[in-house]
Structures are given as C-alpha cells and as structure tokens.
Amino acid sequence: MIRTGSAVWHGTIKDGNGTITTPSGVLSATPYSFKLRFEDESGRNGTNPEELIGAAHAGCFSMALSGQLTRAGFTPESLATTAAVTLEQKDGGFAITKVHLTLDAKVPGISAEQFQELANAAKVGCPVSKVLNAEITLTATLG
C-alpha cells in the first residue's frame, strides 16, 4: 500500500507560499506558508506540515487503540485524540522534537489498568508513532 500527497512551493522561504494536495481531495491546493508554519498565524488561511502530522498521528493512534481494544474484547464508544506537535530550533534548523497525545475515551467494561496498558501499546505500535523521531507522550483519560 502506498499513499501520496504533493506540495508545490513558489518563492523564497519567508515571502513565498505553496499548496498541499492529496489524491482524496480532502486537501486540494490547500495553502501553506512561512507565517502559517513559524509565526503562529492560524485560522482559515491554510495549514502547515506539523498540523497535518498532528492530525495523522491522532487518527492513526485512535485506530490503533480501537484495534487493541477490539482484540481484547472491548468496543470503544468513543476515542477522542488530540496530538500536540512541538517544532523547535535544533542543530541549526528545525525539528519535530515531541508529540503529546491526549486521549479522552469511553470504553464500557474495561478496567483503568487494562485501558492504560492498551493505550500505551497503541501509542508505541501505531505506524505514525513508529516513523516519528520524536519523544511521544500520552495522557489517557477513561471516562
């Protein structure tokens, strides 16, 4: 299985801009820029790679945990995950140094101990976690 995404960039790093597109059409020439990435400009003006990695990681982790729970005999009612991606200056450039996953889950019938065990297994085992060279932490709340 191979999935693709594409980007086009025009101009200098600070004054230029680009677009990101996915074959699914979810992103279709979606703008991105230096300001959206490095100057905390946010909103409806576009996206940035770190935001996309956060969404991908949250989605991957949630699916991985659903698989862990299903195999253990539990049906999750809801798994709501947010991934906070930290981009820092490092070694003369920038690097994603940390991702913190915050999970609010409703899983009927599971013990808190088993829930934490399966959540941590999903954190380590999800494909996006495996590809990131960053410290990955998790706060998992069972409600």
Secondary structure, 3 states (H helix, E strand, C coil): CCCCCEEEEECCCCCCEEEEECCCCCCCCEEEEHHHHHCCCCCCCCECHHHHHHHHHHHHHHHHHHHHHHHCCCCCCEEEEEEEEEEEEECCEEEEEEEEEEEEEECCCCCHHHHHHHHHHHHHHCHHHHHCCCEEEEEEEEC
